[in-house]
Amino acid sequence: MQLTEIRIAGFGGQGVILAATVIGKAASIFQGAYATMTQSFGPEARGGSSSAQVILSGDPILYPYVAQPDVLVVMSQEAYTRFAPQLKPGGTLIIEQDLVRLDNTPHGAARIYGVPATRLAEELGRKMVLNVVMVGFFGAITKVLEAESLRQAVADSVPPSFQKLNLSAFEKGWDYGVKLLDKLAHNGEPNGHLVSLEGEA
Amino acid sequence: MQLTEIRIAGFGGQGVILAATVIGKAASIFQGAYATMTQSFGPEARGGSSSAQVILSGDPILYPYVAQPDVLVVMSQEAYTRFAPQLKPGGTLIIEQDLVRLDNTPHGAARIYGVPATRLAEELGRKMVLNVVMVGFFGAITKVLEAESLRQAVADSVPPSFQKLNLSAFEKGWDYGVKLLDKLAHNGEPNGHLVSLEGEA
């Protein structure tokens, strides 16, 4: 597995840490690679925002410091404003499209993908699973991990009584991502503009 | 707050990650400092062991990489064997004394403190709170954080119905640490040998 640095950010209560843990577990426990997950506590945590860094690698990770993530997943406007400038040039930006409005600042993201994760979660009757919808979408778009490893990691990370709900949330996000890639295969790859099934692409 | 690097390690199910989270939150949310918590997933996680790194600092932390922890808290023999060689010379080693037997390898720990955390947790009827007993003992011994910040972080990190139990576990560990320091004030500081209320000191 190629070294991949990921940052996931949003506000408290969106389940940012669980999403990061699922990705880390999928890579390591279910796919034989290595992963670290770093959570920072500081003034921003007091302000109600939450972020986590995940590093995936085929080799043991000595320095779990994310400088410029390859993939940035943001679920709030504040998280977008704060972390988008750090994205690696040519990296992948994934946004919760109903919660994040892209500003006009040019940035290095070659590819920007949007998903209405909160709405998809609400279709399952539980807004709280938007984080796992995001994980599914992330998985389909980035192709860094196998769907089955991610499913196993989801099941391993939530209480038994919530497994079915969370696995459905995962599939929703994954399917949305697959459909979006399908659409792009016909319309061409994104280049600095948001693409979504409802948007400009 | 002085930069302090801490590693907490044990086996899966002992609540290593929660212990690390409580310490990080106490420093940041309740004491105005900064903290990072890094969890590694890898082959050792598949083997059922668990470890987390916590860094506390008065300033934002740019590199959350623990090379040689100032404080090592171990709750299993395997964790001791693996991580004790990494302890900073002159650092503090804290062990669950019923689960860890010190070997004869000389190492740089100037001070080694033992606590029967599992037994103290069992006195509360719930072995599962040994991690919070360890946090209390850690707090009293190291004096890096204020008792009240740690109490608030414990309360903030467990479900409401488990707050009372966990706060009692915290006090048990804290009191045990205070008594141990009291005994040492009479008998002299430890120097490379285990000290405990039941042991050699």
Interface residues (C-beta under 8 A of the other chain):
Chain A: T21 G24 K25 A27 S28 I29 Y34 A35 T36 M37 T38 Q39 S40 F41 G42 A45 R46 P60 I61 L62 Y63 P64 Y65
Chain B: T21 G24 K25 A27 S28 I29 Y34 A35 T36 M37 T38 Q39 S40 F41 G42 P43 A45 R46 P60 I61 L62 Y63 P64 Y65
